[in-house]
Amino acid sequence: MNNLRFDMKVIFFILNKLWISIVAIVAGGLLALFISVFLIKPRYASFFTLCIRNAEQETDRISSADIYASQLLLPSCATIIESNTVLKTVAEKLGDGTTVEELQKYISISTIEETNILKITVITSNAKFSYEIGEILATVAPPLTKGIMKVGMIEVLDMPFIIYEPYQRNHYLHFLIGTLSGLSIGAAIIFVLYNFDTTIKDVDDLWGNYKLPILGEVPFYDGSKDEKEIEA
């Protein structure tokens, strides 16, 4: 019975402080949305893909062994594309003062699973600039990489194009993260308030906090009612 009363006290306390969680959730969601819309600068991406073969193919038929051998070349080719040798050429063709170190931050390379294809992604704060870097890189990277690696063939499958849609910018996701963060903060505040609440509400609180013997319990007394009766 005491456990039931204790549980009900906790529930009532939480319900009484529920407004804290509501305020924290709303504030967290709105703050995250504000940051996502106004403070986080949008990024723009441009993509192109390269197909790499280990040797020149005289026929249209490619065996699984050829594909596997080509896949083994992908990490080395990716390293060369991101090397100073290749990116220095890209920087020179850009001619706007962009450094090799900056290009290395803009460019990321991944492999398409179970293929001999590399996907090169260029991400900057300007859609046209991302496209320009991607176009130059797609032009200079294949011959330079082929010359260094001595591979059979490096072909561009898809050339880059301008994408004006911001890259991986999801306001709804940021809003959801903000509301969940607000919920966590609100729950933490309620938990702290409950543990630091020393208000004596009934006999159980008095015994639980001070372990003092209780001789009796005085019921709630409203003196104003008796005064009115006496005056009458």
C-alpha positions in Angstrom: 0.0 0.0 0.0 2.9 2.4 0.8 4.5 1.6 -2.5 1.2 2.4 -4.2 1.0 5.8 -2.4 4.6 6.6 -3.2 4.0 5.8 -6.9 0.9 8.0 -7.0 2.9 10.8 -5.4 5.5 10.5 -8.1 2.8 10.5 -10.8 1.0 13.6 -9.4 4.3 15.4 -9.1 5.2 14.7 -12.7 1.8 15.7 -13.9 2.0 18.9 -11.9 5.4 19.7 -13.5 4.4 18.5 -17.0 4.3 22.1 -18.3 8.1 22.2 -17.9 8.5 19.3 -20.4 6.0 21.0 -22.8 7.9 24.3 -22.7 11.3 22.5 -23.1 10.0 20.5 -26.1 8.6 23.5 -27.9 11.6 25.6 -27.1 14.0 22.9 -28.2 12.1 22.3 -31.5 11.9 26.0 -32.3 15.5 26.6 -31.5 16.7 23.7 -33.6 14.5 24.9 -36.5 15.8 28.5 -36.2 19.4 27.2 -36.2 18.7 24.9 -39.2 17.0 27.7 -41.3 19.1 30.8 -40.4 22.4 29.8 -38.9 23.5 26.6 -40.7 24.8 27.6 -44.1 23.5 25.4 -46.9 26.0 23.2 -48.8 25.7 22.2 -52.4 27.0 19.0 -54.0 28.0 17.9 -57.5 28.7 14.3 -58.4 30.4 12.3 -61.1 31.4 8.6 -61.5 34.4 6.8 -62.9 34.5 3.3 -64.2 37.9 1.6 -63.7 39.2 -1.5 -65.5 42.4 -3.4 -64.9 43.1 -3.8 -68.6 41.9 -2.8 -72.0 39.0 -5.0 -73.1 38.9 -6.1 -76.7 35.4 -7.6 -76.4 32.2 -6.4 -74.7 32.2 -9.4 -72.4 33.9 -8.8 -68.9 34.5 -11.8 -66.6 33.9 -11.7 -62.9 37.7 -12.1 -62.4 38.2 -8.8 -64.4 35.7 -7.0 -62.2 37.3 -8.3 -59.1 40.7 -7.3 -60.3 39.4 -3.8 -61.1 37.8 -3.5 -57.7 41.2 -4.0 -56.1 42.4 -0.9 -57.9 39.7 1.4 -56.6 41.3 2.4 -53.3 44.6 3.2 -55.0 42.8 5.2 -57.7 40.9 7.2 -55.1 44.1 8.0 -53.3 45.7 9.3 -56.4 42.6 11.4 -57.3 42.8 13.1 -53.9 46.6 13.5 -54.2 48.4 16.8 -54.4 49.5 15.9 -58.0 45.9 15.8 -59.3 44.4 18.5 -57.2 47.2 20.9 -58.0 46.2 20.7 -61.6 42.6 21.3 -60.7 43.6 24.4 -58.6 45.6 25.8 -61.5 42.7 25.4 -63.9 40.3 27.0 -61.4 42.7 30.0 -61.2 40.8 31.7 -58.4 43.3 31.1 -55.6 41.7 27.9 -54.3 44.4 25.8 -52.6 45.0 22.1 -52.7 44.2 21.8 -49.0 40.8 23.5 -49.6 40.1 21.1 -52.5 40.8 18.1 -50.3 38.2 19.3 -47.8 35.6 19.8 -50.6 36.1 16.3 -52.3 35.1 12.9 -51.0 35.3 9.6 -52.8 33.4 6.4 -52.3 33.0 3.1 -54.0 29.7 1.8 -55.3 29.3 -1.6 -53.6 30.1 -4.7 -55.7 31.2 -2.6 -58.7 34.4 -1.2 -60.2 33.0 2.3 -60.0 34.1 5.3 -58.0 31.7 8.1 -57.0 33.4 11.5 -56.5 31.4 14.1 -54.6 32.3 17.8 -54.4 30.6 19.8 -51.7 31.0 23.5 -51.2 28.8 26.5 -50.2 28.1 27.4 -53.8 26.3 25.2 -56.3 28.2 26.5 -59.4 31.5 26.3 -57.7 30.9 22.6 -56.8 30.0 21.9 -60.4 33.1 23.8 -61.7 35.4 21.8 -59.5 33.7 18.5 -60.4 33.8 19.3 -64.1 37.6 20.0 -64.0 38.3 17.0 -61.8 36.3 14.7 -64.1 38.5 16.0 -67.0 41.9 15.8 -65.5 41.6 12.9 -63.1 41.2 10.0 -65.5 44.3 10.6 -67.7 46.5 11.5 -64.7 45.4 8.5 -62.6 45.7 6.2 -65.6 49.2 7.4 -66.2 50.3 6.8 -62.6 48.5 3.6 -62.0 49.1 2.1 -65.5 45.6 0.7 -65.5 43.9 -0.3 -68.6 41.0 2.1 -68.7 39.4 4.9 -66.6 36.1 6.3 -68.1 33.7 8.9 -66.9 30.2 7.4 -66.6 28.3 10.4 -65.5 29.6 14.0 -65.8 28.8 16.4 -63.0 25.9 18.9 -63.3 24.7 21.8 -61.2 22.4 20.9 -58.3 20.7 23.9 -56.7 19.0 21.9 -54.0 21.0 22.1 -50.7 22.8 18.9 -49.9 21.5 16.8 -46.9 19.6 19.7 -45.4 16.6 18.4 -43.6 14.7 20.9 -41.4 12.2 18.3 -40.2 15.0 16.1 -38.9 16.6 19.0 -37.1 13.2 20.0 -35.6 12.7 16.4 -34.4 16.2 16.3 -32.8 15.4 19.6 -31.1 12.1 18.3 -29.7 13.7 15.1 -28.4 16.5 17.1 -26.8 13.9 19.4 -25.2 12.0 16.3 -23.9 15.2 15.0 -22.4 16.1 18.3 -20.8 12.5 18.7 -19.4 12.6 15.2 -18.0 15.9 15.9 -16.3 14.6 19.1 -14.8 11.6 17.4 -13.4 13.8 14.6 -12.0 16.1 17.1 -10.3 13.1 19.1 -8.9 11.6 15.9 -7.5 14.7 14.7 -5.8 15.4 18.2 -4.3 11.8 18.7 -3.2 11.7 18.8 0.6 8.1 19.9 1.0 6.2 17.8 3.6 2.8 16.9 2.1 1.6 14.1 4.4 2.6 11.8 7.3 4.6 9.5 5.0 6.8 12.4 3.9 7.5 13.4 7.5 8.5 9.8 8.5 10.5 9.2 5.3 12.5 12.4 5.7 13.1 12.7 9.4 12.3 9.2 10.9 10.5 10.9 13.9 7.8 9.2 15.9 4.3 10.5 15.0 1.8 10.9 17.9 -1.1 12.0 15.8 -2.3 13.9 12.7 -4.1 17.2 12.8 -6.8 17.3 10.1 -7.1 20.3 7.8 -8.8 23.2 9.6 -10.4 26.2 8.0 -10.8 28.8 10.8 -12.8 31.2 8.6 -15.8 28.8 8.5 -16.1 28.7 12.4 -15.8 32.5 12.6 -18.7 33.0 10.3 -20.8 30.5 12.3 -19.9 32.3 15.5 -20.9 35.7 14.1 -24.2 34.3 12.9 
